[in-house]
Amino acid sequence: MMEGGRDMTEHLSKEAFAKLGAPDLVYVRAISARDALAGADLDDGAEIDPDAILYAVHAADGSRLALLDNRQAAFAVARGNELKPVSVH
């Protein structure tokens, strides 16, 4: 939102921004396994190649909802939960 040349969204919290018209919108982006799992504690003994590309599903506020091993699965999981996925680059 622009007012007098100023971006009025700069003062919104992440939560307020997420509520601006698209609460069911999520974004899918490719991320390296190394970056995605940095600091993660994998309890199930899963072995993941740190050079693999994973696909993260994020809410509008930036919180990660899911991490999958392929783009199609990421979109399917989002749609299966009645969310509207979009790609980001």
C-alpha positions as CSV (number, residue, x, y, z in Angstrom):
1,M,0.0,0.0,0.0
2,M,1.4,3.4,-1.0
3,E,0.5,6.6,0.6
4,G,2.2,9.8,-0.6
5,G,5.0,7.7,-2.1
6,R,5.6,5.8,1.2
7,D,5.2,2.0,1.6
8,M,2.6,1.7,4.4
9,T,3.3,-2.0,4.9
10,E,6.7,-1.3,6.4
11,H,5.0,-0.7,9.8
12,L,3.0,-4.0,9.8
13,S,4.0,-7.0,11.9
14,K,4.5,-10.3,10.1
15,E,1.1,-11.4,11.5
16,A,-0.7,-8.4,10.3
17,F,0.9,-8.6,6.9
18,A,-0.1,-12.2,6.6
19,K,-3.8,-11.3,7.2
20,L,-3.9,-8.9,4.3
21,G,-6.3,-10.8,2.1
22,A,-4.6,-14.2,1.5
23,P,-4.4,-16.2,4.7
24,D,-4.4,-19.5,2.7
25,L,-1.6,-18.4,0.4
26,V,1.7,-20.3,0.9
27,Y,4.9,-20.1,-1.0
28,V,7.2,-22.9,-2.1
29,R,10.9,-22.3,-2.6
30,A,13.9,-24.5,-3.4
31,I,16.5,-24.6,-0.6
32,S,19.7,-26.6,-0.1
33,A,19.4,-29.4,2.4
34,R,22.4,-27.9,4.2
35,D,20.6,-24.6,4.7
36,A,17.3,-26.2,5.5
37,L,18.6,-28.5,8.2
38,A,21.1,-26.2,9.8
39,G,20.6,-26.6,13.5
40,A,17.9,-29.2,13.1
41,D,17.9,-32.2,15.3
42,L,16.8,-35.2,13.3
43,D,15.4,-37.7,15.8
44,D,14.4,-40.4,13.3
45,G,18.0,-41.2,12.1
46,A,17.2,-39.9,8.6
47,E,20.2,-39.4,6.4
48,I,19.9,-36.5,4.0
49,D,22.6,-35.5,1.4
50,P,23.6,-31.9,2.4
51,D,24.0,-31.1,-1.3
52,A,20.4,-32.1,-2.1
53,I,17.8,-29.6,-3.1
54,L,14.7,-29.6,-0.9
55,Y,11.4,-27.7,-1.3
56,A,10.2,-25.6,1.7
57,V,6.5,-24.6,2.1
58,H,6.2,-21.3,4.0
59,A,3.2,-19.4,5.4
60,A,2.8,-15.7,4.5
61,D,4.5,-14.8,7.7
62,G,7.6,-16.7,6.7
63,S,7.2,-19.7,9.0
64,R,8.2,-23.0,7.5
65,L,5.2,-25.4,7.3
66,A,6.8,-28.3,5.5
67,L,10.0,-29.5,3.9
68,L,9.8,-32.0,1.0
69,D,12.2,-33.7,-1.4
70,N,10.5,-32.5,-4.6
71,R,8.5,-29.6,-5.9
72,Q,5.4,-31.5,-7.0
73,A,5.1,-33.0,-3.5
74,A,5.4,-29.6,-1.9
75,F,2.5,-28.3,-4.1
76,A,0.4,-31.4,-3.5
77,V,0.8,-31.2,0.3
78,A,-0.2,-27.5,0.2
79,R,-3.2,-28.2,-1.9
80,G,-4.1,-31.2,0.2
81,N,-4.3,-28.9,3.2
82,E,-6.6,-26.4,1.3
83,L,-3.8,-23.9,0.8
84,K,-2.9,-22.0,-2.4
85,P,0.8,-22.5,-3.2
86,V,2.9,-20.2,-5.3
87,S,6.6,-20.4,-6.4
88,V,9.2,-17.9,-5.3
89,H,12.7,-17.7,-6.8
